[in-house]
Amino acid sequence: MTAQISGQRDTRDYQAADAAHHIHAFLDQKALNAEGPRVMVRGEGLYLWDNDGKRYLDGMSGLWCTNLGYGRKDLNAAASRQLEQLPYYNMFFHTTHPAVIELSELLFSLLPDHYSHAIYTNSGSEANEALIRTVRRYWQILGKPQKKIMIGRWNGYHGSTLGSTALGGMKFMHEMGGMLPDFEHIDEPYWFAHEGNLSPAEFGRRAALQLEEKILQLGADNVAAFVAEPFQGAGGMIFPPESYWPEIQRICRQYDVLLCADEVIGGFGRTGEWFAHQHFGFQPDTLSIAKGLTSGYIPMGGLVLSKRMAEVLVEQGGVFAHGLTYSGHPVAAAVAIANLTALRDEGVVTQVKNDTGPYLQQCLREVFGNHPLVGEVQGAGFVAALQLAEDKATRKRFANENDIAWRCRTIGFEEGVIIRSTLGRMIMAPALVAGRGEIDELVDKTRIAIDRTAQEFGVL
Ligand SMILES: Cc1ncc(COP(=O)(O)O)c(C=O)c1O
């Protein structure tokens, strides 16, 4: 058989071969095999084409990662050049290479001055594995080895490796043998789902105070870090009330607990700021990064450390017993440089902040603010969620919200738009290069999907 990956075979043929050999992510494989997966063969800008020639507007940037959209020749050229010159070398044998050095210079020119060092990985999950080990090592060096408990949040997502699963708060993942000792969780700041009568501000403070209670219960001397996404991504693009992050920051500082932001989704312009913690106005000690670092063209992630942490590790730590064969991979680094340069020099992040981001948010609020299926519109920049609700005023959610949202997502595919469902929320995060025309199309097709769903479930 000749090597051929560009849509030269019949879709059913591809599906049969896929079913014979491939286990997919987060799906019932038997059910998927019966249905047959969509076979994507090409991408350009905001659009994808499947093997049967159907075109989709990708409202999810793949999985929150193709920040520059598909088909960028500059990223392709950067990878080719690096493949020609030095396709691989490692960071183990007292060596380095220009690609990783120049990537770090560029990355730290974009980050706030508070940060100075990075540990590179291949993915977001590995960034969080590195986080767990680095945070514990930091406290060991400072003579506090008992400070090792990591506190995460229920319905938080930090990846699919063992440590990142334990850190995350997806119970169905824990149940698949995915829990470890010394991981604890507090509730998520999900105001709409909260049944009480608290205002968002009051609820945000209360949700944050759970962290203080947890630290006091465990003993501050045993708690290494609190880890959270600035806004929850996989959990449903849940934006916490404004009162949340300042209170979390106060608590972490008061109890000498590291504050670690998972910026795997929020980083690299998603909210209109370079990093989501800047949007919310707090100052984490570490940032986990991936996805938008290379616009998903090639796998790369990393853990960014504050100057304070890096100084302890570098000046007092001795041997740091951690490393991956592909840490700082030269081809990934070259693609990341081209990607970050384009995001900066083409004014992409600035445009999301000042123009297209506010435009998307305004359109969504105009179209869905009073829609009978939608209880709340949340988001900023190029990240948004439509909360489905039976009764907006009382925040009553549908008992079968999962089915409704899943159906809406399927209708979206039929209509040629990719939006995702998580529980009762329809979520979107288009490529940051989307212009007003593409935003109009995204909102319009989403409206058709939501209307059709409402009709099918007797709401419209
Ligand atoms: C916030 C967050 N952290 C970590 C990860 C894991 O990243 P990866 O899938 O690259 O391992 C994800 C993936 O979606 C994520 O959303």
The ligand as a Gaussian input file, in Angstrom:
#p B3LYP/6-31G(d) Opt

LIG

0 1
 C       -6.781000      23.714000      30.504000
 C       -6.140000      22.524000      29.892000
 N       -5.032000      22.024000      30.446000
 C       -4.404000      20.963000      29.928000
 C       -4.894000      20.325000      28.816000
 C       -4.188000      19.136000      28.272000
 O       -3.514000      19.456000      27.124000
 P       -3.090000      18.286000      26.094000
 O       -4.350000      17.729000      25.533000
 O       -2.232000      19.015000      25.103000
 O       -2.322000      17.277000      26.856000
 C       -6.044000      20.820000      28.200000
 C       -6.582000      20.167000      26.983000
 O       -7.641000      20.499000      26.491000
 C       -6.695000      21.923000      28.760000
 O       -7.823000      22.405000      28.237000

